Amino acid sequence: MTSPQFTIDPREAVRSAAPAAATPFDLAAEDAAIGLAVLDANGSLIHANPAFQQLLGIDGAAGTQDSLVSRLAASSTMTPAELAVLLADQAATTLYLRPPRGAPLLLHLSARRKVMRIAVLDAASNLPTTWLETRGADRIDPLTGLGNRRLFEEIAANWVPHGDGGPALAAVMVNLDGFKQVNESLGHDAGDELLKLVANRIRSVVRSFDAVIRLGGDDFLVVQTSVAQPAGAQALAERLVELLARPFLARGEQINVDVSVGIAIVGRGTESSDDLLKHADLALREAKAAGRGSYRSFEPELEQRARARREVEVHLRRALALKELSLFYQPQMRLRDKRICGFEALMRWHNPQRGWVSPAEFIPLAEKIGEIDAMGAWALRTACRDAMQWPGDYSVAVNVSPLQFASNDLVEAVRGALADSGLPAERLEVEITEGALLHNTEAALTRLAAIKDLGVSIAMDDFGTGYSSLGYLTRFPFSKIKIDQSFLRGEQSARSRALVHGILALGDSLGMTTIAEGVETEQQLADLGRHGCMLAQGFLIGRPLPFDAVTKFIAAHEAQLREHPYAIGK
């Protein structure tokens, strides 16, 4: 029997690669039970043996008219556009197919060599190492058709080490960066569609004896049992980072996401399969910390850091009740008369076991473990109460975390702090960063308006470091914009000075108070004053002070001004 010649996008180079007379290999291919085909550089069929035609449902007549993409689309959840890209790709890949009739299929595409690519098609049920074909429905994720956590547990429990030098059990964990925003902006239906497309792409780059699992949400896992490590897991991680960064099309919307990947391998820092998932997750967190679109492998020190982090979590949960938190106050100076006009409240934590803990460490941790609302409300109450005891009408600025700002309780927390302390509303200032406005903008602006209606000032902190600061200024009348200290740190370039001057001019044109933070030199202060900056704070003016040192600092600063009117209080 002679197989039909497919004439879709023929190329002379491919045609000339096929011998004119039948060889023993040709004859064997004609009788093989496994489907064999040749594709050109664009992924179009050039030649297919009878088994390939039969398994894919192509007969001699239809084969000359239908493209491979249309045939595969009927058996795959991938879109024709994604299939076309996959077929034209250069790398080896495996595609899992579920035809309308017959057994599931696996289509293996070899790496493209010059202008040719070999396709091998076989029934998935003929491969005993295909995990999902030998498991029940309770091992399958209903949304994506991948395995679920129970399947992973079964694989890990039944895996037998191969000994030194043999294949190792490896877990390659994948998490989408930005999936929450997809759900919020496009809806959960689009999010579910994206998860299906991601599942298909992951499935397209694994081998038939790897298990692909959806752990839940936007967490996926590839379990490798029969490949040399760590090369196998690392090669897969690199491929996944690259492939999943390509745009997706879901419900008519183009969606771009990055992924972070964590790797754990039994015998390489992971002693048993019981710890495999936990260690892969720790590596995944390390990849996320390194930035989007990267992968990391588990190392024992990651577990040590995680253990230390858990201890900090336990201590932080108790810190508020044990009165370990305190507020320090950094003075803010009015440039026109060099007088102190207010203070910024800065949270500090002193733990008996660890000493002073950096806010850069414990504030994100408080957000993660859900303690930030309680800590933020405490800071508001404490700052208002302390300000009432200062000798004068100095203002106090309190930072609000983006997560605290998203809480419906924030407005009541501000109102309650003012009522309990008796502090006039005009002496309280709430500082928010641009990150607080990135999601659910309308609700955020409504919350800002409610706080402003109380008579409280609102400042945009870290101005100039985000992407949409100008847009937010047009939508909400902030009382103050705060120039981020990164513009003043170290040796200032001409560009950074120009940006600072531009922000000052913008504030003046909008009628907003401008304050620069991080001022450390007399030269910086003089330059800010010449270009219209109204307020400044930084080590030149004063370092953060505990509450009981504020009154003494104010008195010393006033005395210094009387004696040396042009001096700056230290």
WOGI-V478138 format. One record per residue. N is the residue number from 1. RES is the residue in one letter. BURIAL is # if it has 16 or more other C-alpha atoms within 10 Angstrom, else .. D_FIRST is the distance of its C-alpha to the first C-alpha in Angstrom with 1 decimal. Layout:
n:N res:RES burial:BURIAL d_first:D_FIRST
n:N res:RES burial:BURIAL d_first:D_FIRST
//
This chain:
n:1 res:M burial:. d_first:0.0
n:2 res:T burial:. d_first:3.8
n:3 res:S burial:. d_first:6.4
n:4 res:P burial:# d_first:9.4
n:5 res:Q burial:# d_first:12.5
n:6 res:F burial:# d_first:15.6
n:7 res:T burial:# d_first:18.7
n:8 res:I burial:# d_first:21.4
n:9 res:D burial:. d_first:24.1
n:10 res:P burial:# d_first:22.2
n:11 res:R burial:. d_first:24.2
n:12 res:E burial:. d_first:24.1
n:13 res:A burial:. d_first:24.7
n:14 res:V burial:# d_first:21.6
n:15 res:R burial:. d_first:19.4
n:16 res:S burial:. d_first:21.0
n:17 res:A burial:. d_first:20.3
n:18 res:A burial:. d_first:16.5
n:19 res:P burial:. d_first:16.2
n:20 res:A burial:. d_first:15.3
n:21 res:A burial:. d_first:13.5
n:22 res:A burial:. d_first:11.0
n:23 res:T burial:. d_first:13.4
n:24 res:P burial:. d_first:13.6
n:25 res:F burial:. d_first:13.9
n:26 res:D burial:# d_first:10.7
n:27 res:L burial:. d_first:8.9
n:28 res:A burial:. d_first:11.3
n:29 res:A burial:# d_first:10.8
n:30 res:E burial:# d_first:7.1
n:31 res:D burial:. d_first:8.8
n:32 res:A burial:. d_first:12.1
n:33 res:A burial:# d_first:14.2
n:34 res:I burial:# d_first:15.9
n:35 res:G burial:# d_first:14.8
n:36 res:L burial:# d_first:14.8
n:37 res:A burial:# d_first:15.5
n:38 res:V burial:# d_first:17.6
n:39 res:L burial:# d_first:20.6
n:40 res:D burial:# d_first:23.1
n:41 res:A burial:# d_first:26.8
n:42 res:N burial:# d_first:27.4
n:43 res:G burial:# d_first:25.0
n:44 res:S burial:# d_first:22.5
n:45 res:L burial:# d_first:18.7
n:46 res:I burial:# d_first:17.1
n:47 res:H burial:# d_first:13.6
n:48 res:A burial:# d_first:12.2
n:49 res:N burial:# d_first:9.5
n:50 res:P burial:# d_first:8.5
n:51 res:A burial:# d_first:11.8
n:52 res:F burial:# d_first:13.8
n:53 res:Q burial:# d_first:12.9
n:54 res:Q burial:. d_first:13.7
n:55 res:L burial:# d_first:16.8
n:56 res:L burial:# d_first:18.2
n:57 res:G burial:. d_first:17.6
n:58 res:I burial:# d_first:15.5
n:59 res:D burial:. d_first:13.2
n:60 res:G burial:. d_first:11.5
n:61 res:A burial:. d_first:14.9
n:62 res:A burial:. d_first:17.2
n:63 res:G burial:# d_first:15.5
n:64 res:T burial:# d_first:16.8
n:65 res:Q burial:. d_first:20.2
n:66 res:D burial:. d_first:21.1
n:67 res:S burial:# d_first:22.4
n:68 res:L burial:# d_first:21.8
n:69 res:V burial:# d_first:25.5
n:70 res:S burial:. d_first:25.6
n:71 res:R burial:# d_first:22.9
n:72 res:L burial:# d_first:24.8
n:73 res:A burial:# d_first:28.1
n:74 res:A burial:# d_first:27.3
n:75 res:S burial:# d_first:27.0
n:76 res:S burial:# d_first:29.7
n:77 res:T burial:# d_first:33.4
n:78 res:M burial:# d_first:33.3
n:79 res:T burial:# d_first:34.0
n:80 res:P burial:# d_first:31.5
n:81 res:A burial:. d_first:33.9
n:82 res:E burial:# d_first:33.9
n:83 res:L burial:# d_first:30.1
n:84 res:A burial:# d_first:30.0
n:85 res:V burial:. d_first:32.5
n:86 res:L burial:# d_first:30.7
n:87 res:L burial:# d_first:27.4
n:88 res:A burial:# d_first:29.3
n:89 res:D burial:# d_first:31.4
n:90 res:Q burial:# d_first:31.4
n:91 res:A burial:. d_first:32.0
n:92 res:A burial:# d_first:29.7
n:93 res:T burial:# d_first:29.7
n:94 res:T burial:# d_first:28.4
n:95 res:L burial:# d_first:28.1
n:96 res:Y burial:# d_first:28.7
n:97 res:L burial:# d_first:27.0
n:98 res:R burial:# d_first:27.9
n:99 res:P burial:# d_first:25.5
n:100 res:P burial:. d_first:27.1
n:101 res:R burial:. d_first:25.1
n:102 res:G burial:. d_first:23.8
n:103 res:A burial:# d_first:25.0
n:104 res:P burial:# d_first:26.3
n:105 res:L burial:# d_first:24.0
n:106 res:L burial:# d_first:24.8
n:107 res:L burial:# d_first:23.3
n:108 res:H burial:# d_first:24.4
n:109 res:L burial:# d_first:24.7
n:110 res:S burial:# d_first:25.6
n:111 res:A burial:. d_first:28.5
n:112 res:R burial:# d_first:27.7
n:113 res:R burial:. d_first:27.8
n:114 res:K burial:. d_first:28.9
n:115 res:V burial:. d_first:26.5
n:116 res:M burial:# d_first:23.5
n:117 res:R burial:# d_first:23.1
n:118 res:I burial:# d_first:20.6
n:119 res:A burial:# d_first:20.1
n:120 res:V burial:# d_first:19.4
n:121 res:L burial:# d_first:19.3
n:122 res:D burial:# d_first:20.2
n:123 res:A burial:# d_first:22.3
n:124 res:A burial:# d_first:25.9
n:125 res:S burial:# d_first:26.8
n:126 res:N burial:. d_first:24.8
n:127 res:L burial:. d_first:27.3
n:128 res:P burial:. d_first:30.7
n:129 res:T burial:# d_first:32.6
n:130 res:T burial:# d_first:31.9
n:131 res:W burial:# d_first:35.4
n:132 res:L burial:# d_first:35.3
n:133 res:E burial:. d_first:32.6
n:134 res:T burial:. d_first:35.0
n:135 res:R burial:. d_first:38.2
n:136 res:G burial:. d_first:39.8
n:137 res:A burial:. d_first:40.7
n:138 res:D burial:. d_first:44.1
n:139 res:R burial:# d_first:42.6
n:140 res:I burial:# d_first:41.0
n:141 res:D burial:# d_first:42.8
n:142 res:P burial:. d_first:42.6
n:143 res:L burial:. d_first:42.8
n:144 res:T burial:# d_first:40.1
n:145 res:G burial:# d_first:37.9
n:146 res:L burial:# d_first:38.8
n:147 res:G burial:# d_first:40.6
n:148 res:N burial:# d_first:44.3
n:149 res:R burial:# d_first:47.3
n:150 res:R burial:. d_first:47.0
n:151 res:L burial:# d_first:43.5
n:152 res:F burial:# d_first:45.1
n:153 res:E burial:. d_first:47.9
n:154 res:E burial:. d_first:45.5
n:155 res:I burial:# d_first:43.6
n:156 res:A burial:# d_first:46.8
n:157 res:A burial:. d_first:48.4
n:158 res:N burial:. d_first:45.5
n:159 res:W burial:. d_first:44.8
n:160 res:V burial:. d_first:45.7
n:161 res:P burial:. d_first:46.7
n:162 res:H burial:. d_first:44.6
n:163 res:G burial:. d_first:47.7
n:164 res:D burial:. d_first:48.7
n:165 res:G burial:. d_first:46.0
n:166 res:G burial:. d_first:43.3
n:167 res:P burial:# d_first:41.9
n:168 res:A burial:# d_first:44.6
n:169 res:L burial:# d_first:44.8
n:170 res:A burial:# d_first:45.1
n:171 res:A burial:# d_first:45.9
n:172 res:V burial:# d_first:45.2
n:173 res:M burial:# d_first:47.2
n:174 res:V burial:# d_first:46.8
n:175 res:N burial:# d_first:49.4
n:176 res:L burial:# d_first:49.3
n:177 res:D burial:# d_first:52.4
n:178 res:G burial:. d_first:53.7
n:179 res:F burial:# d_first:51.9
n:180 res:K burial:. d_first:55.3
n:181 res:Q burial:. d_first:56.0
n:182 res:V burial:# d_first:52.7
n:183 res:N burial:. d_first:53.8
n:184 res:E burial:. d_first:57.2
n:185 res:S burial:. d_first:56.3
n:186 res:L burial:. d_first:53.1
n:187 res:G burial:. d_first:53.5
n:188 res:H burial:. d_first:51.8
n:189 res:D burial:. d_first:48.9
n:190 res:A burial:# d_first:47.9
n:191 res:G burial:# d_first:48.6
n:192 res:D burial:# d_first:46.2
n:193 res:E burial:# d_first:43.5
n:194 res:L burial:# d_first:44.1
n:195 res:L burial:# d_first:43.8
n:196 res:K burial:# d_first:40.4
n:197 res:L burial:# d_first:39.3
n:198 res:V burial:# d_first:40.8
n:199 res:A burial:# d_first:39.0
n:200 res:N burial:# d_first:35.6
n:201 res:R burial:# d_first:36.4
n:202 res:I burial:# d_first:37.6
n:203 res:R burial:# d_first:34.5
n:204 res:S burial:# d_first:32.4
n:205 res:V burial:# d_first:33.9
n:206 res:V burial:# d_first:34.2
n:207 res:R burial:# d_first:31.9
n:208 res:S burial:# d_first:30.4
n:209 res:F burial:# d_first:33.1
n:210 res:D burial:# d_first:36.0
n:211 res:A burial:# d_first:37.8
n:212 res:V burial:# d_first:38.8
n:213 res:I burial:# d_first:42.0
n:214 res:R burial:# d_first:44.3
n:215 res:L burial:# d_first:47.8
n:216 res:G burial:. d_first:49.4
n:217 res:G burial:. d_first:50.6
n:218 res:D burial:# d_first:49.0
n:219 res:D burial:. d_first:48.6
n:220 res:F burial:# d_first:45.1
n:221 res:L burial:# d_first:44.2
n:222 res:V burial:# d_first:41.3
n:223 res:V burial:# d_first:41.7
n:224 res:Q burial:# d_first:40.1
n:225 res:T burial:# d_first:40.1
n:226 res:S burial:# d_first:37.7
n:227 res:V burial:# d_first:38.4
n:228 res:A burial:. d_first:41.1
n:229 res:Q burial:# d_first:44.2
n:230 res:P burial:# d_first:45.9
n:231 res:A burial:. d_first:43.2
n:232 res:G burial:. d_first:40.6
n:233 res:A burial:# d_first:42.9
n:234 res:Q burial:# d_first:44.4
n:235 res:A burial:. d_first:41.1
n:236 res:L burial:# d_first:40.1
n:237 res:A burial:# d_first:43.6
n:238 res:E burial:. d_first:43.4
n:239 res:R burial:. d_first:40.1
n:240 res:L burial:# d_first:41.4
n:241 res:V burial:# d_first:44.6
n:242 res:E burial:. d_first:42.7
n:243 res:L burial:# d_first:40.0
n:244 res:L burial:# d_first:42.4
n:245 res:A burial:# d_first:44.9
n:246 res:R burial:. d_first:42.5
n:247 res:P burial:. d_first:43.6
n:248 res:F burial:# d_first:42.4
n:249 res:L burial:# d_first:42.3
n:250 res:A burial:# d_first:43.7
n:251 res:R burial:. d_first:44.9
n:252 res:G burial:. d_first:45.2
n:253 res:E burial:. d_first:47.2
n:254 res:Q burial:. d_first:46.4
n:255 res:I burial:# d_first:47.4
n:256 res:N burial:. d_first:48.0
n:257 res:V burial:# d_first:48.7
n:258 res:D burial:# d_first:49.0
n:259 res:V burial:# d_first:48.4
n:260 res:S burial:# d_first:50.3
n:261 res:V burial:# d_first:48.6
n:262 res:G burial:# d_first:50.3
n:263 res:I burial:# d_first:48.9
n:264 res:A burial:# d_first:50.2
n:265 res:I burial:# d_first:48.9
n:266 res:V burial:# d_first:50.1
n:267 res:G burial:# d_first:51.9
n:268 res:R burial:# d_first:52.7
n:269 res:G burial:# d_first:55.9
n:270 res:T burial:# d_first:54.5
n:271 res:E burial:. d_first:55.5
n:272 res:S burial:. d_first:53.6
n:273 res:S burial:# d_first:51.0
n:274 res:D burial:. d_first:53.9
n:275 res:D burial:. d_first:55.0
n:276 res:L burial:# d_first:51.6
n:277 res:L burial:# d_first:51.7
n:278 res:K burial:. d_first:55.3
n:279 res:H burial:# d_first:54.8
n:280 res:A burial:# d_first:51.8
n:281 res:D burial:# d_first:54.0
n:282 res:L burial:# d_first:56.8
n:283 res:A burial:# d_first:54.5
n:284 res:L burial:# d_first:53.3
n:285 res:R burial:# d_first:56.9
n:286 res:E burial:# d_first:57.5
n:287 res:A burial:# d_first:54.6
n:288 res:K burial:# d_first:56.1
n:289 res:A burial:. d_first:59.5
n:290 res:A burial:. d_first:58.0
n:291 res:G burial:. d_first:56.7
n:292 res:R burial:# d_first:53.6
n:293 res:G burial:# d_first:50.2
n:294 res:S burial:# d_first:50.8
n:295 res:Y burial:# d_first:50.0
n:296 res:R burial:# d_first:52.3
n:297 res:S burial:# d_first:52.0
n:298 res:F burial:# d_first:54.4
n:299 res:E burial:# d_first:57.4
n:300 res:P burial:. d_first:60.3
n:301 res:E burial:. d_first:62.9
n:302 res:L burial:# d_first:61.1
n:303 res:E burial:# d_first:62.0
n:304 res:Q burial:. d_first:65.5
n:305 res:R burial:. d_first:65.8
n:306 res:A burial:. d_first:64.4
n:307 res:R burial:. d_first:67.0
n:308 res:A burial:. d_first:69.8
n:309 res:R burial:. d_first:68.5
n:310 res:R burial:. d_first:68.7
n:311 res:E burial:. d_first:72.3
n:312 res:V burial:# d_first:73.2
n:313 res:E burial:# d_first:71.8
n:314 res:V burial:. d_first:74.0
n:315 res:H burial:# d_first:77.0
n:316 res:L burial:# d_first:76.3
n:317 res:R burial:. d_first:76.2
n:318 res:R burial:. d_first:79.7
n:319 res:A burial:# d_first:81.0
n:320 res:L burial:# d_first:82.3
n:321 res:A burial:. d_first:84.0
n:322 res:L burial:. d_first:85.6
n:323 res:K burial:. d_first:86.8
n:324 res:E burial:# d_first:85.1
n:325 res:L burial:# d_first:84.0
n:326 res:S burial:# d_first:86.5
n:327 res:L burial:# d_first:86.7
n:328 res:F burial:# d_first:87.7
n:329 res:Y burial:# d_first:88.9
n:330 res:Q burial:# d_first:88.3
n:331 res:P burial:# d_first:91.0
n:332 res:Q burial:# d_first:90.2
n:333 res:M burial:# d_first:92.7
n:334 res:R burial:# d_first:93.7
n:335 res:L burial:# d_first:93.8
n:336 res:R burial:. d_first:96.6
n:337 res:D burial:. d_first:99.2
n:338 res:K burial:# d_first:97.5
n:339 res:R burial:# d_first:98.2
n:340 res:I burial:# d_first:95.9
n:341 res:C burial:# d_first:94.6
n:342 res:G burial:# d_first:92.1
n:343 res:F burial:# d_first:89.9
n:344 res:E burial:# d_first:86.2
n:345 res:A burial:# d_first:85.6
n:346 res:L burial:# d_first:83.2
n:347 res:M burial:# d_first:82.0
n:348 res:R burial:# d_first:82.6
n:349 res:W burial:# d_first:81.8
n:350 res:H burial:. d_first:83.8
n:351 res:N burial:# d_first:82.4
n:352 res:P burial:. d_first:84.7
n:353 res:Q burial:. d_first:81.9
n:354 res:R burial:. d_first:80.1
n:355 res:G burial:. d_first:82.9
n:356 res:W burial:. d_first:82.2
n:357 res:V burial:. d_first:78.5
n:358 res:S burial:. d_first:77.1
n:359 res:P burial:. d_first:76.5
n:360 res:A burial:. d_first:73.2
n:361 res:E burial:. d_first:72.2
n:362 res:F burial:# d_first:73.7
n:363 res:I burial:# d_first:73.3
n:364 res:P burial:. d_first:69.5
n:365 res:L burial:# d_first:69.6
n:366 res:A burial:# d_first:72.0
n:367 res:E burial:# d_first:69.6
n:368 res:K burial:. d_first:66.7
n:369 res:I burial:. d_first:68.6
n:370 res:G burial:. d_first:70.2
n:371 res:E burial:# d_first:73.8
n:372 res:I burial:# d_first:74.1
n:373 res:D burial:# d_first:75.6
n:374 res:A burial:. d_first:78.4
n:375 res:M burial:# d_first:79.1
n:376 res:G burial:# d_first:79.1
n:377 res:A burial:# d_first:81.5
n:378 res:W burial:# d_first:83.7
n:379 res:A burial:# d_first:83.7
n:380 res:L burial:# d_first:84.8
n:381 res:R burial:# d_first:87.6
n:382 res:T burial:# d_first:88.8
n:383 res:A burial:# d_first:88.8
n:384 res:C burial:# d_first:90.7
n:385 res:R burial:# d_first:93.3
n:386 res:D burial:# d_first:93.8
n:387 res:A burial:# d_first:94.2
n:388 res:M burial:# d_first:97.0
n:389 res:Q burial:. d_first:98.9
n:390 res:W burial:. d_first:98.8
n:391 res:P burial:. d_first:102.0
n:392 res:G burial:. d_first:101.0
n:393 res:D burial:. d_first:98.4
n:394 res:Y burial:# d_first:95.5
n:395 res:S burial:# d_first:92.0
n:396 res:V burial:# d_first:89.3
n:397 res:A burial:# d_first:85.6
n:398 res:V burial:# d_first:83.0
n:399 res:N burial:# d_first:79.3
n:400 res:V burial:# d_first:76.9
n:401 res:S burial:# d_first:73.5
n:402 res:P burial:# d_first:70.5
n:403 res:L burial:# d_first:69.7
n:404 res:Q burial:# d_first:73.4
n:405 res:F burial:# d_first:73.4
n:406 res:A burial:# d_first:70.5
n:407 res:S burial:. d_first:72.6
n:408 res:N burial:. d_first:74.4
n:409 res:D burial:. d_first:77.4
n:410 res:L burial:# d_first:78.1
n:411 res:V burial:# d_first:80.5
n:412 res:E burial:. d_first:82.5
n:413 res:A burial:# d_first:82.6
n:414 res:V burial:# d_first:84.2
n:415 res:R burial:# d_first:86.6
n:416 res:G burial:. d_first:87.6
n:417 res:A burial:# d_first:88.2
n:418 res:L burial:# d_first:90.5
n:419 res:A burial:. d_first:92.3
n:420 res:D burial:. d_first:92.9
n:421 res:S burial:# d_first:94.2
n:422 res:G burial:. d_first:96.1
n:423 res:L burial:# d_first:94.5
n:424 res:P burial:# d_first:94.7
n:425 res:A burial:# d_first:91.2
n:426 res:E burial:. d_first:91.7
n:427 res:R burial:# d_first:92.1
n:428 res:L burial:# d_first:88.6
n:429 res:E burial:# d_first:85.5
n:430 res:V burial:# d_first:81.9
n:431 res:E burial:# d_first:79.5
n:432 res:I burial:# d_first:75.8
n:433 res:T burial:# d_first:72.9
n:434 res:E burial:# d_first:70.2
n:435 res:G burial:# d_first:67.8
n:436 res:A burial:# d_first:69.8
n:437 res:L burial:# d_first:68.8
n:438 res:L burial:. d_first:65.1
n:439 res:H burial:. d_first:63.9
n:440 res:N burial:. d_first:65.2
n:441 res:T burial:. d_first:67.4
n:442 res:E burial:. d_first:69.2
n:443 res:A burial:. d_first:70.4
n:444 res:A burial:# d_first:71.5
n:445 res:L burial:. d_first:73.5
n:446 res:T burial:. d_first:75.1
n:447 res:R burial:# d_first:76.1
n:448 res:L burial:# d_first:77.6
n:449 res:A burial:# d_first:79.6
n:450 res:A burial:. d_first:81.0
n:451 res:I burial:# d_first:82.1
n:452 res:K burial:# d_first:83.7
n:453 res:D burial:. d_first:85.5
n:454 res:L burial:. d_first:87.3
n:455 res:G burial:. d_first:88.8
n:456 res:V burial:# d_first:86.7
n:457 res:S burial:# d_first:85.5
n:458 res:I burial:# d_first:81.8
n:459 res:A burial:# d_first:80.6
n:460 res:M burial:# d_first:77.2
n:461 res:D burial:# d_first:76.8
n:462 res:D burial:# d_first:74.9
n:463 res:F burial:# d_first:74.8
n:464 res:G burial:# d_first:72.6
n:465 res:T burial:. d_first:70.0
n:466 res:G burial:. d_first:67.6
n:467 res:Y burial:. d_first:65.5
n:468 res:S burial:. d_first:67.2
n:469 res:S burial:# d_first:70.9
n:470 res:L burial:. d_first:72.0
n:471 res:G burial:. d_first:70.2
n:472 res:Y burial:# d_first:71.9
n:473 res:L burial:. d_first:75.3
n:474 res:T burial:. d_first:74.9
n:475 res:R burial:. d_first:74.0
n:476 res:F burial:. d_first:76.7
n:477 res:P burial:# d_first:80.3
n:478 res:F burial:# d_first:80.4
n:479 res:S burial:# d_first:83.9
n:480 res:K burial:# d_first:83.0
n:481 res:I burial:# d_first:80.3
n:482 res:K burial:# d_first:80.2
n:483 res:I burial:# d_first:79.0
n:484 res:D burial:# d_first:76.8
n:485 res:Q burial:# d_first:78.3
n:486 res:S burial:. d_first:75.3
n:487 res:F burial:# d_first:76.7
n:488 res:L burial:# d_first:80.0
n:489 res:R burial:. d_first:78.8
n:490 res:G burial:. d_first:79.5
n:491 res:E burial:. d_first:80.0
n:492 res:Q burial:. d_first:79.4
n:493 res:S burial:. d_first:77.4
n:494 res:A burial:. d_first:78.3
n:495 res:R burial:. d_first:75.2
n:496 res:S burial:. d_first:76.1
n:497 res:R burial:# d_first:79.7
n:498 res:A burial:. d_first:78.5
n:499 res:L burial:. d_first:76.4
n:500 res:V burial:# d_first:79.4
n:501 res:H burial:# d_first:81.7
n:502 res:G burial:. d_first:79.1
n:503 res:I burial:# d_first:79.0
n:504 res:L burial:# d_first:82.8
n:505 res:A burial:# d_first:83.0
n:506 res:L burial:. d_first:80.5
n:507 res:G burial:# d_first:82.5
n:508 res:D burial:. d_first:85.7
n:509 res:S burial:. d_first:84.2
n:510 res:L burial:. d_first:83.0
n:511 res:G burial:. d_first:86.3
n:512 res:M burial:# d_first:84.8
n:513 res:T burial:# d_first:86.4
n:514 res:T burial:# d_first:84.6
n:515 res:I burial:# d_first:84.8
n:516 res:A burial:# d_first:83.4
n:517 res:E burial:# d_first:82.6
n:518 res:G burial:# d_first:82.5
n:519 res:V burial:# d_first:85.6
n:520 res:E burial:# d_first:86.9
n:521 res:T burial:. d_first:88.9
n:522 res:E burial:. d_first:91.9
n:523 res:Q burial:. d_first:90.0
n:524 res:Q burial:# d_first:87.2
n:525 res:L burial:# d_first:89.7
n:526 res:A burial:. d_first:91.6
n:527 res:D burial:. d_first:88.5
n:528 res:L burial:# d_first:87.5
n:529 res:G burial:# d_first:91.0
n:530 res:R burial:. d_first:91.1
n:531 res:H burial:. d_first:87.9
n:532 res:G burial:# d_first:89.0
n:533 res:C burial:# d_first:87.6
n:534 res:M burial:# d_first:89.8
n:535 res:L burial:# d_first:89.2
n:536 res:A burial:# d_first:87.9
n:537 res:Q burial:# d_first:87.2
n:538 res:G burial:# d_first:86.4
n:539 res:F burial:. d_first:88.1
n:540 res:L burial:# d_first:90.6
n:541 res:I burial:# d_first:92.0
n:542 res:G burial:# d_first:91.6
n:543 res:R burial:. d_first:89.2
n:544 res:P burial:# d_first:88.2
n:545 res:L burial:# d_first:91.2
n:546 res:P burial:. d_first:91.7
n:547 res:F burial:# d_first:93.6
n:548 res:D burial:. d_first:97.0
n:549 res:A burial:. d_first:96.9
n:550 res:V burial:# d_first:96.3
n:551 res:T burial:. d_first:99.9
n:552 res:K burial:. d_first:101.2
n:553 res:F burial:# d_first:98.7
n:554 res:I burial:# d_first:99.8
n:555 res:A burial:. d_first:103.4
n:556 res:A burial:. d_first:102.8
n:557 res:H burial:# d_first:100.8
n:558 res:E burial:# d_first:103.6
n:559 res:A burial:. d_first:106.2
n:560 res:Q burial:# d_first:104.3
n:561 res:L burial:# d_first:104.0
n:562 res:R burial:. d_first:107.8
n:563 res:E burial:. d_first:108.5
n:564 res:H burial:. d_first:105.8
n:565 res:P burial:. d_first:104.6
n:566 res:Y burial:. d_first:101.8
n:567 res:A burial:. d_first:100.5
n:568 res:I burial:# d_first:97.3
n:569 res:G burial:# d_first:97.7
n:570 res:K burial:. d_first:95.8
//
